[in-house]
Amino acid sequence: MRPLLLALGLAAAAAHGAGAQGGDTAPAEQAVGGLSQNRVSITAGFDGSEIFVFGAVRREAPVPQDAGPLDVVITVEGPTLPVTVRRKERVLGIWVNTDSVRIDEAPSFYAIASTGPLDQILSETARLRHRIGFDKAVRTVGARSQVEDPQSFLDAVVRIRLRNGLYNRQDDTVNLREETLFSTEVQLPANLVEGEYSARMYLVRDRQVQHLTQQVITVRKDGLERLIYTTAQERPLLYGLLSLAVALAAGWAASEVFRFLRR
């Protein structure tokens, strides 16, 4: 199945190249990519998913002989949301919240796969420009006026989400064949949030991004999960009454079971 997807990707690249018009501003190399699925449904039995990312490189002209080797970086990024991070300290034997920092931008999910270590295949300027890497994607503004060491709060967000499987970085996991076909797999955990996820594919030479292409993955709750979520958001009073009714029914059923067992 996956070789077939790669073949289709290469065919798409060739067709795209045949129909494209040359121009001075067109990149010498362009990525044409695809995904094994563009929609992920979160249901009652959802325990994660896997996205197969594949693509091909279309060239308008031969690669110069003095050019460096081709590298590929693939990122999958979830919706970016603000988050507040609090620091706990022990005061008189009790753990209490002390300092807090509002992180303005933090992807809810962020996976990075590449043909090599990021610091070796990408310059710092390129990473900053395209926001590639945990340290570039998680950002805050004006935190220095709140605390003395805002970087520790940014590092905490990355550390916690790495532990929860929401962030991951995998060097040397993009398979690049003869500088033409590339592919990798991205694992999506069970604790995803709804929204539009961006899958970006970067072609890199001489530590600079030569071309970027992007696909969208839609993550949505389906079935009972969707009904519960919609009711809670749009009809909170009804949701509260239903929750109370379920709790009362569960309590009554438990009491009846215990009463039957005592007979």
Rosetta blueprint (number, residue, H / E / L):
1 M L
2 R H
3 P H
4 L H
5 L H
6 L H
7 A H
8 L H
9 G H
10 L H
11 A H
12 A H
13 A H
14 A H
15 A H
16 H H
17 G H
18 A H
19 G H
20 A L
21 Q L
22 G L
23 G L
24 D L
25 T L
26 A L
27 P L
28 A L
29 E E
30 Q E
31 A E
32 V E
33 G E
34 G E
35 L E
36 S L
37 Q L
38 N L
39 R E
40 V E
41 S E
42 I E
43 T L
44 A L
45 G L
46 F L
47 D L
48 G L
49 S E
50 E E
51 I E
52 F E
53 V E
54 F E
55 G E
56 A E
57 V E
58 R E
59 R E
60 E L
61 A L
62 P L
63 V L
64 P L
65 Q L
66 D L
67 A L
68 G L
69 P L
70 L L
71 D E
72 V E
73 V E
74 I E
75 T E
76 V E
77 E E
78 G L
79 P L
80 T E
81 L E
82 P E
83 V E
84 T E
85 V E
86 R E
87 R E
88 K E
89 E E
90 R E
91 V E
92 L L
93 G L
94 I E
95 W E
96 V E
97 N E
98 T E
99 D E
100 S E
101 V E
102 R E
103 I E
104 D E
105 E E
106 A E
107 P E
108 S L
109 F L
110 Y E
111 A E
112 I E
113 A E
114 S E
115 T L
116 G L
117 P L
118 L H
119 D H
120 Q H
121 I H
122 L L
123 S L
124 E H
125 T H
126 A H
127 R H
128 L H
129 R H
130 H H
131 R L
132 I L
133 G L
134 F H
135 D H
136 K H
137 A H
138 V L
139 R E
140 T L
141 V L
142 G L
143 A H
144 R H
145 S H
146 Q L
147 V L
148 E L
149 D L
150 P H
151 Q H
152 S H
153 F H
154 L H
155 D H
156 A H
157 V H
158 V H
159 R H
160 I H
161 R H
162 L H
163 R H
164 N L
165 G L
166 L L
167 Y E
168 N E
169 R E
170 Q E
171 D L
172 D L
173 T L
174 V L
175 N E
176 L E
177 R E
178 E L
179 E L
180 T L
181 L E
182 F E
183 S E
184 T E
185 E E
186 V E
187 Q E
188 L E
189 P L
190 A L
191 N L
192 L L
193 V L
194 E L
195 G E
196 E E
197 Y E
198 S E
199 A E
200 R E
201 M E
202 Y E
203 L E
204 V E
205 R E
206 D L
207 R L
208 Q E
209 V E
210 Q E
211 H E
212 L E
213 T E
214 Q E
215 Q E
216 V E
217 I E
218 T E
219 V E
220 R E
221 K E
222 D L
223 G L
224 L H
225 E H
226 R H
227 L H
228 I H
229 Y H
230 T H
231 T H
232 A H
233 Q H
234 E H
235 R L
236 P H
237 L H
238 L H
239 Y H
240 G H
241 L H
242 L H
243 S H
244 L H
245 A H
246 V H
247 A H
248 L H
249 A H
250 A H
251 G H
252 W H
253 A H
254 A H
255 S H
256 E H
257 V H
258 F H
259 R H
260 F H
261 L H
262 R H
263 R L
